[in-house]
């Protein structure tokens, strides 16, 4: 989520969701609406040198069904997988030989600029 996109999506009349770093204020309500027609995940990951943090949640049928889940720096991922992997699995992603994060290509870029370009 770039700063520009976050600014464009933020509803100034809503409070920012404290469980996430970059979820625009009020955007969780958009995710609720979208989830009425199919499961939706919101994920955040910040890594440097293999060390980092993740946040994730999944909505389905207008309800929060997973999370918010958090993995903070220095904490071992739970046996069921990192928050992002759990969220992707809830969307039906099968990891195969990789984890779900890698299976869907979330490791393709190291920063937002890479995703935007």
Residue, then its C-alpha position, 0 to 999 in steps of 0.5 A: x500500500x503506497x502512501x498515495x493509495x492509502x491517502x486516496x482510500x482513507x475515510x477521514x471520518x473513521x478511526x484507523x484500525x490499530x491492528x495494522x500499520x497501513x490499512x487506511x481508516x475505514x477501508x476495513x468496511x470496504x473489505x467487509x463489503x467485498x467479502x460478500x461476493x468472495x473471501x478477501x484478505x488484507x496482508x502486510x509484511x515487512x522484511x529485511x535480511x530475512x527478519x520481519x513482521x506480518x499482519x493479516x486478516x480474512x473476511x468472508x460473507x461480510x464477517x471477519x473470519x481470521x485474525x487480525x493475526x500478527x507476527x512480530x520481529x524475533x517471534x517464531x511463526x506458529x506451527x500453522x504458519x505465518x499470518x500471511x500464509x494462514x490468510x492465503x490458505x484461508x483463501x484456498x491457496x495451496x503451497x505445494x513445495x513452497x510456503x503460500x507467501x512464495x507460491x503466490x509470488x509475494x516474494x517477487x518484489x522487495x518494496x512498494x516501488x517494485x509492485x507499482x512499476 
